[in-house]
Amino acid sequence: MKRIVVLISGSGSNLQAIIDATESNQIPGQVVAVISNKADAYGLTRAKQHNIAHQVIDHKAFPDRESFDAKLQEVIDAFNPDVVVLAGFMRILTQQFVEHFTGKLINIHPSLLPKFKGLDTHQRALDAKESYHGASVHFVTPELDGGPVIVQGPVAILAEDNVDSLKAKVHKIEHQIYPYAVKLICEDKITMTAEGVHYQQQQLPETGLVHEV
Ligand code: GRF
């Protein structure tokens, strides 16, 4: 069984999807710890409900990004994880931290990367009159939202869509592709290489695997 540590800052609905997939044996792994930088993150309650170790490390208690990340790294390392999952963890991480966990640190971003890195992705997709929007699971590298993509879940943008409807659709697809990506990693089918992502020894395209619409 692979050991999964999940970092959150908020609701943790992606955390829930991953917990559910481990508990129903779809993922050969278990969530061994949930760490939040916010004491009021609802995801902590989810961890408690599933008897998962959980801890708050408040970034405001540290003088700088380096000292916060060093503490975070120390706490995560103590759980000896195979996979470290960023699930709505709203902190930019230092290069030192990212490099320490290279190849086992993954994130979910609400856009079809490399489109719309950064914030306000739903509004930006609407403004750009895109036909499709969605979410991407990617390995984390020092470049923000720039690491190689493992899987994308596209959603169609309809004429009647607004930010809220689009956000809801993207969230729904996130709950499918994030557990799927974690499962593939736990099954040792996905690895990060210098060229990008390998899936069962095959190099994936820039878009990663595509979840069917
Ligand atoms: C998701 O929309 C994800 O794309 C972004 O943060 C949000 C987290 O949502 N990185 P939740 O806390 O998992 O509900």
Boltz pocket constraint, residues with backbone or C-beta under 6 A from the ligand:
constraints:
  - pocket:
      binder: B
      contacts: [[A, 10], [A, 11], [A, 12], [A, 13], [A, 14], [A, 15], [A, 86], [A, 87], [A, 88], [A, 89], [A, 108], [A, 109], [A, 110], [A, 135], [A, 171], [A, 174]]
      max_distance: 6.0
